[in-house]
Amino acid sequence: MINNIQKLRERLFTSGIVTNEQELQGCTSEEIAYIESKYGVLPKTYREILGLLGHSAGKLVRGSEFEFYFERLIKMNEWQRESLLESIAEGDECTTLPDNAFCICALHGDPWFIIADGQDDSCVYFLHDDCITIKEASKSVMDWIEGFVEQAEYLINRGLR
């Protein structure tokens, strides 16, 4: 079980997801501060994750599948908000995200997000492609990232990543 940033780091290396320090690139404190200036104070656990792997983490995710790393997160957050507002303006029934929601990942445009309220941790939520249904995806950010680690381990062990 991954319950802190050190265990996450160790698991990334022991599983072969990351094989050297160059594959593990975190965000700077300035980059994290930029996000927080736009969206609110991120949960401590997510700030730590960004600081560890906000730019790259070896074989953790494929960029063609997921919007996951810093540069794409910034664009995705702007796009998600604009897209939802456009859909609502066109008369589509859509749920708007809370003002302090921060999208931490997307799969084919469907976002997972947290609430940027400065707490130690946050549940992770998923906005389904119907643009209406929001469901809790994980009880914590660490549980959410552990799911990505387990998926990467599975694919690596089968020679698929």
C-alpha positions in Angstrom: 0.0 0.0 0.0 1.3 3.4 -0.9 0.4 5.8 1.9 3.2 8.5 1.6 5.4 10.0 -1.0 8.5 8.0 0.0 6.7 4.7 -0.5 5.5 6.0 -3.9 9.0 6.8 -4.9 10.3 3.4 -3.7 7.6 1.5 -5.5 8.2 3.4 -8.8 11.8 2.2 -8.7 11.3 -1.3 -7.3 8.6 -2.1 -9.9 10.7 -0.9 -12.8 8.3 1.9 -13.7 11.2 4.2 -13.2 14.7 2.9 -13.8 16.9 6.0 -13.1 16.7 9.5 -11.6 16.4 11.1 -15.1 13.1 9.4 -15.7 11.6 10.9 -12.5 11.1 14.7 -12.9 9.0 16.7 -10.5 7.5 20.1 -10.7 9.3 23.1 -9.2 7.8 25.0 -6.3 7.2 27.9 -8.7 5.2 25.7 -11.1 3.1 24.4 -8.2 2.6 28.0 -6.9 1.4 28.9 -10.5 -1.3 26.2 -10.4 -2.3 27.3 -6.9 -2.6 30.9 -8.0 -5.1 29.9 -10.6 -7.1 27.1 -8.9 -6.6 27.3 -5.2 -4.3 25.6 -2.7 -3.8 22.0 -3.7 -4.0 19.2 -1.2 -0.7 18.4 0.4 -0.6 14.9 -1.0 -1.1 16.1 -4.6 1.6 18.9 -4.1 4.0 16.1 -3.1 3.1 14.0 -6.1 3.6 16.9 -8.4 7.0 17.6 -6.7 8.0 14.0 -7.3 6.7 13.2 -10.8 4.9 16.3 -12.2 6.9 16.2 -15.5 7.7 12.5 -15.9 7.7 9.1 -14.2 9.1 6.6 -16.6 6.5 4.1 -17.7 3.8 5.2 -15.3 1.5 6.5 -18.0 1.5 6.9 -21.8 1.0 10.5 -22.9 -1.1 9.3 -25.8 -3.7 7.9 -23.4 -3.7 10.4 -20.5 -3.4 14.1 -19.8 -1.3 13.7 -16.7 1.9 15.8 -16.6 2.3 19.6 -15.8 2.2 21.1 -19.3 -0.8 19.1 -20.4 -2.6 19.6 -17.0 -2.5 23.4 -17.4 -4.0 23.2 -20.9 -6.5 20.6 -19.9 -7.8 22.6 -17.0 -8.4 25.6 -19.2 -10.0 23.4 -21.9 -12.3 21.6 -19.5 -13.7 24.8 -18.1 -14.2 26.4 -21.5 -15.7 23.3 -23.0 -18.2 22.9 -20.1 -19.2 26.6 -20.4 -19.6 26.3 -24.2 -21.8 23.2 -23.8 -24.0 25.0 -21.3 -24.3 28.1 -23.5 -25.4 25.9 -26.4 -28.2 24.5 -24.2 -26.6 21.2 -23.3 -27.3 19.8 -19.8 -23.9 19.8 -18.1 -22.6 19.9 -14.6 -20.1 22.7 -14.0 -17.1 21.9 -11.9 -16.6 23.7 -8.6 -14.5 26.9 -8.9 -11.8 25.2 -6.8 -11.8 22.0 -8.8 -8.4 21.1 -10.3 -8.3 18.4 -13.0 -5.4 16.2 -12.2 -5.7 13.8 -15.2 -8.0 13.0 -18.1 -8.5 9.9 -20.2 -9.7 10.8 -23.7 -10.9 14.2 -22.4 -12.9 12.8 -19.4 -11.4 14.4 -16.3 -10.5 13.2 -12.8 -10.4 16.2 -10.4 -9.7 17.1 -6.9 -10.9 20.0 -4.7 -8.1 22.6 -4.2 -9.0 23.6 -0.7 -5.6 23.3 1.1 -6.5 20.2 3.0 -4.0 17.4 3.5 -5.7 15.1 1.0 -8.8 15.0 -1.2 -11.1 12.5 -2.7 -10.6 12.1 -6.5 -13.7 12.6 -8.6 -14.5 11.6 -12.2 -16.7 13.5 -14.6 -18.2 11.0 -17.0 -18.5 11.7 -20.7 -22.2 12.4 -20.3 -21.0 15.8 -18.8 -23.5 15.4 -16.0 -22.4 12.6 -13.7 -19.7 13.2 -11.2 -18.6 10.1 -9.1 -16.0 9.6 -6.5 -13.2 7.6 -8.1 -10.9 7.3 -5.1 -11.0 8.1 -1.4 -7.6 9.8 -1.6 -5.0 11.1 -4.0 -2.6 8.3 -2.9 -5.2 5.7 -3.6 -5.8 7.2 -7.0 -2.0 7.3 -7.9 -1.6 3.7 -6.6 -4.2 2.6 -9.2 -1.9 4.0 -11.9 1.1 2.3 -10.4 -0.7 -1.1 -10.3 -1.8 -0.7 -13.9 1.7 0.2 -15.0 3.1 -2.8 -13.1 0.6 -5.1 -14.7 1.5 -3.8 -18.2 5.3 -4.0 -17.5 5.0 -7.6 -16.2 3.3 -8.6 -19.5 5.8 -6.8 -21.7 3.2 -4.3 -22.8 4.9 -1.2 -21.5 
